[in-house]
Amino acid sequence: MFNKFDEFNHLLNIEKFIEDFLNRIDEIMVLRNFSRAELAKRMKCTETYISKIMRREKPLTAETMADMAFYLDLDLEIVIKEKNNVREN
């Protein structure tokens, strides 16, 4: 059974995952001089929608992550690995 500390860490991991993804997308867009307007055009959505995702005002779905990577010509890869402190059940 998970305790409050485990639940907090779970939520923290989710936030870190999303933040890391969005930060990396932003870095790449800046390096490529690629605007949110251009990404929105390619994704067939509004620039406002992209901005709200980037500001975390809209939920980031796996589909949106895949779309962003595709339209920025990126490979999207998820690495799942054991923690250093593996919990015994």
C-alpha positions as CSV (number, residue, x, y, z in Angstrom):
1,M,0.0,0.0,0.0
2,F,1.3,3.5,-0.9
3,N,1.5,6.2,1.7
4,K,1.2,10.0,1.4
5,F,4.9,10.3,0.7
6,D,4.6,7.7,-2.2
7,E,1.6,9.6,-3.6
8,F,3.5,12.9,-3.5
9,N,6.5,11.3,-5.2
10,H,4.2,9.9,-7.9
11,L,2.7,13.3,-8.6
12,L,6.2,14.8,-8.6
13,N,7.4,12.3,-11.2
14,I,4.4,13.2,-13.4
15,E,5.2,16.9,-13.1
16,K,8.9,16.3,-13.8
17,F,8.1,14.2,-16.9
18,I,5.9,16.9,-18.4
19,E,8.2,19.7,-17.5
20,D,11.2,18.0,-18.9
21,F,9.4,17.3,-22.2
22,L,8.1,20.9,-22.6
23,N,11.5,22.4,-21.7
24,R,13.2,20.2,-24.3
25,I,10.6,21.1,-26.9
26,D,11.1,24.8,-26.1
27,E,14.9,24.5,-26.3
28,I,14.7,22.8,-29.7
29,M,12.3,25.4,-31.0
30,V,14.5,28.2,-29.9
31,L,17.6,26.6,-31.4
32,R,15.8,26.1,-34.7
33,N,14.1,29.6,-34.6
34,F,10.8,27.7,-34.9
35,S,7.8,29.7,-33.7
36,R,4.8,28.5,-31.8
37,A,2.7,29.8,-34.7
38,E,4.6,27.6,-37.1
39,L,4.1,24.5,-34.9
40,A,0.4,25.3,-34.5
41,K,0.1,25.6,-38.3
42,R,1.7,22.2,-38.8
43,M,-0.4,20.6,-36.1
44,K,-3.5,22.3,-37.5
45,C,-4.4,24.0,-34.2
46,T,-4.1,27.5,-32.9
47,E,-1.1,29.3,-31.5
48,T,-3.1,29.9,-28.4
49,Y,-3.5,26.2,-27.9
50,I,0.2,25.6,-28.2
51,S,1.0,28.5,-25.8
52,K,-1.5,27.1,-23.3
53,I,0.2,23.7,-23.4
54,M,3.6,25.2,-23.1
55,R,2.4,27.3,-20.1
56,R,0.8,24.2,-18.6
57,E,-2.7,25.7,-18.8
58,K,-3.9,22.8,-21.0
59,P,-3.2,19.1,-20.3
60,L,-0.4,17.5,-22.3
61,T,-1.5,14.2,-23.7
62,A,0.6,11.5,-25.2
63,E,-1.0,12.3,-28.6
64,T,0.0,15.9,-28.3
65,M,3.5,14.9,-27.3
66,A,3.8,12.6,-30.4
67,D,2.4,15.3,-32.6
68,M,4.8,17.9,-31.4
69,A,7.7,15.6,-31.9
70,F,6.5,14.6,-35.4
71,Y,6.0,18.1,-36.6
72,L,9.4,19.2,-35.2
73,D,11.0,16.2,-37.0
74,L,12.1,14.6,-33.7
75,D,12.2,11.0,-32.6
76,L,10.2,10.5,-29.5
77,E,11.6,7.9,-27.1
78,I,10.5,6.9,-23.6
79,V,13.0,5.2,-21.4
80,I,11.7,3.2,-18.5
81,K,14.3,2.0,-16.0
82,E,14.6,0.7,-12.5
83,K,15.0,3.1,-9.7
84,N,18.2,2.9,-7.6
85,N,16.0,2.2,-4.6
86,V,13.8,-0.6,-5.9
87,R,10.9,-1.2,-3.5
88,E,10.4,-4.7,-2.3
89,N,6.7,-5.9,-2.2
